[in-house]
């Protein structure tokens, strides 16, 4: 996943305009298969589609896609190479969910690269939906996952530099700072949603959370209804940005509920973002929150508080594009 990812993929400029204008509406001939957050989601989508084409389920697909950034040491907010908490520990959060309401999640997981696969083990091997901290790590190792030191030299260097001032402040759109798309300056939580040709749905979300967070902090990502929500006959949604603001409104559950009530994925994402803005007022000044949604029919919506949120759309043919989401506020 170290390759530079172009914002102009196989669909071309004309298709980009059409997708943006329609919220990446589904095409009967070539429907949307995978959507995910941020530029680097394009590589994750490719892995997800490959798994789907090889006969995997949509759950297999989203797991395969999420594992791509988890294993990338240059990605400092997902998996191996993620920035640590303020005490120097890299902790991971992840969740999977399918349209049948099956959920598996982990939070504050340590020493295991593929948090998304541990989340699936929670779903399939336990009666629970969420394991946290030491218990999550012990469970992962008992299930045969390999113990790995997650703090890379590059991430440790950044942490030690941060310790000089120890000023904790989330930076809007740190995911898309200047630099080649997919570079070390160009990452965040990945949320990924998949739809099979016959309409089955699943989603995943994985992250190492905010850099230099308080030890024990868990954001929206591993919480069903906040970082991810999927419902049969309706669609799915995922979120990115400052997780605390998403959890205040159970953001993805809200987006899916709006879709159930008849809103399009685009309108549902906009409603959730506008609600955060009304609820929080000046408290969210300079903060980024974005939602991405995939409807049962394959239609796509995305919206954010601030400009800069991008998302990747991949169709069943393999045609892929990274698109900018509309935003509530100007830069």
N, C-alpha and C positions, 0 to 999 in steps of 0.2 A: 504493500500500500504506500510505498514511497514515491510512486510516480506522480508527476504533476497532473492534476485533473482539470481539464478544460471546462470552462463554463459554456462552451459551445460544442455540444456533443453531436451525435449522429443525426439528431432531428433537424438541425439547421435553424437559421434565423426565422424563417417563416413559421416553422412549428413552434419555436419559442414564443413568438407573439401570440399564436393561437392558444397555446397552453396557458400562458399568463392571463390572457383575456377571459378564458373560460374556467380558471381555477384548475387547470390540467384535467379537463373533462375526459371521460372515458371514450374510447373509440371502439365500436363494435368489432372492427376487423383486428385491432391491435390494442386490447384493453390494458390499463395500468396493472402491473403485477406487484411492484414494490415501490414504496416511498420511504424516505428517511430524512432526518434532519442534517443540515449543513453540507458543505461542499464534499467532504470526505465520505458522505453517505453514498456517493456514486459507486465507489469501490465495494462498499458493503452490499449495495443492491446487486452488483454483479455476482457476488458470491451467493447471495440469497436466491437469485434467479437460477443459477447453475444447479443449486441443490433442488430447487423445484423441478427443473427440467430433467433431473436425474431420477425423478420419481418420489422425491421427498414430499412431505406434507408442508402446509404453510407454516406450521410450528417448527419443523426442521429448517425451513428456509430462513425464518427470522433469527433463529439461533446461529445458523451459519453466517449470516450477514453480520450479526453483532460480534462474532468472534474475530472479525477482521480488524477493527480498531483496537479491540482488547489486546491483541498480540503485537501491536505496533509500538515500539519503544520511543518513537518520536512524537507520539500522541500523549500529551501531558494531562489529559482529563478523562481518559478511558483506559482502564486496565494497566498492563505492564508499562512502566514509565510514567504513570500518573503522578502528579504533584502530591506530596504528603499533606497530612494535617499539620498543625503548628507544632506538634510534638515529634514530627518526623516519621509518622507511620502512614503508609499508603493503604487506604481502606476503600473497598469497592462496594457499589450498590447495583443491583440488577433485578429485572423482572421479566417474565414471559406471561402472556395471557392469550387464550384462544376464545373463539366465539361461544363455546359451551360453558364459559365461566370458570374454566380451570386456570389456576394461578399458581405460580411458584416465584418466590423472591428471596433475595438475601440483602442484608444491609451490614455495613461495617465489616465486611469480609476481608481477611488479611491472608497474604502468602499464597494465593491461588490466582492465576492469570485469568482464567475464563469464568468470571462470575456468572455469566449468562447460562453456562452449562450447569453450574451448581444450582442456579435457580430452577432449571428444568428438573434436576434431581429432586429438589424439594417438592416440586409439583407431582412427580411420578413415584417417589419412594417414601413419602411421608403423608400423614393426614393433615399437614399444616400448609399454610400459604406463605409464611415468612419466617426465616431464621436469621438471627443477628449475631454479630460479634464473634466471640470465642466459640460459641456453639455452632455458628455457621461454618467457621473454619474447620472445627473438629469433624463436623458432618462431611464436609468436602473431602477431607483426607481419608476418612473411613470409607468413602465411596470410591477411592482409588485416584483421586485428583492429585497431581504432583505439587509438592511444596516448592515455591519459587520466591526468591527475593524480588519484590516489586519495585523497590526504590533503586532506580538507575543512577549512575554517577551524574548524569546531566540534571535529573530531577533533584538530586541531593544538593548539587551546587546551587540551583535556583532557590531551594529552601534555605540554605545557609546564608545566601545573600539577603533573602527576605528577613531573616532573623535580626539583621543589623538595625532595622527600623521597626519590624513587627507591626506593620500597619495593614490591617485586614480591610480590603475594600473591593467588592466585586466590580469587575470592569465590563461594561456593556460591550457585547460583540467581540470579546477577546477571542472568540471562535474564528473570526474572520479578520484578524489584524493583517496589516500589509505583509506580503510574502506569498509565495506560490500556493495556490489552493492545495490542501493536503500537507502543508509544511508544518513544522513544529509550532508555528504561531497561528495555526489555523484549525483549531479543534475545540470540541465540546462534547457534552453528553450526546450519544446517538440514540434516537428513537427510530424504530423501523416498523413499518406495517406492511403486511403482505395479503394479497388476494389471489386465489387460484382462478383459473378460467371458469370454473363452475361456481364461483362465488364464496368459497370458504375463506375465513379471515383469521389472522393471528397477528400478534405484535410483540415487540421486545424493546427494552430500554436498558442501557448499561452505562456506567460512569464511575469515575473515581471522585466525583464531587468537586466542590469548590476547593481551589488551591489554598492550603494553609488554614483550613477551617478549624474550628474548635474540635478537640478530640471527642468523638462520639456523635458529631453532627451527622444527621441523615436528611437529605433533601427530598424532593418530590419523586425522584426517579423510581425507587423500588416500591412505591406505594400505589396499589391498585386504585384508580380513580383520580390520581394526581399525575404521576409521570406517564401512566398508560392506562387505557381502558378499551376493551373490545366487546361488542355485543352482536350476537347473531341477528340478521335481518335489518341491522341499522348501520354499523360500521365501526371504526376504531379511531382513536386519537392518541397522540403523544405530545410531550411538551419539552421545552428546553429553556435555558436562562436561569434566573434566580428562583430556585426551587421553593423557597419559603413563600413567595408570592403565589405560586401555583397551588400549594397545599392549602392556603387560606380559603380558596374557593373550590377545592376538589376539582381542579381545572379540567382534566380530561373526561371525568364523569359528567361534568357540566356540558362539555362540547358534545358528547354522545347523546346526552339527554335532549339537547337542542335539536340534534339530527333526528332523534326519535319523534320529536314534536313537529317535524316537518321542515326545519331549516336545512339548507344545503351545507356541505362541509365548510365551504368558505364563510357563509353567514354565521355558522355555529362558532368557528374560530374567532371571528370578529366580535361576536357577542361576549365571549369569555374574556377577551382582552379588554374590551370596553368596560366590562364589569370590574375588572381589577383596577382600572384607572379611576372609575367612580368611587370605588370602595377605599382606595388607598391615597388618592390625591397626591400631595407633594411628597409623601413617603416613598414613592417609587421613582422620583426624579432621577434620571440617568440610568435606571435599571432596565434590563432587557428581559422580556418574557415572550416566548413564541409558542404557537400551537400549530400542529400539523394533523390533518384528518383525512381519512379515506372512507368514502361511503360504500355501502353494500354494492352499489352499481359501478364502482370503480372511479367515481368522481373524487377530486382532490381539492382540499382547501388549506390555506396557510395564512397566518396573520401574526403580527408582532407589535409590541409597544413601540419599538424603535426600528429605523431602517437597519439593514445589515443581515437580517435572518435569511438564510438560504436553505433550500431543500432540494433533494434529488428525486427525480421521477424516472422509473424504468418500466418499460412496457414488456409484454410477453415476447415480443420479437427481439428484445435486447436493446432497442433504441432507448437512449438515456439522455437526460438533460438536467442541469442544475439551474434552478430558477430562483429569482429574488422574491421574497414574500412582501406583500404590502404591509404598511405599518400605520399605527394610529397617530404617532407623532413624527415630526420632521427630525432630522439629525440634530 
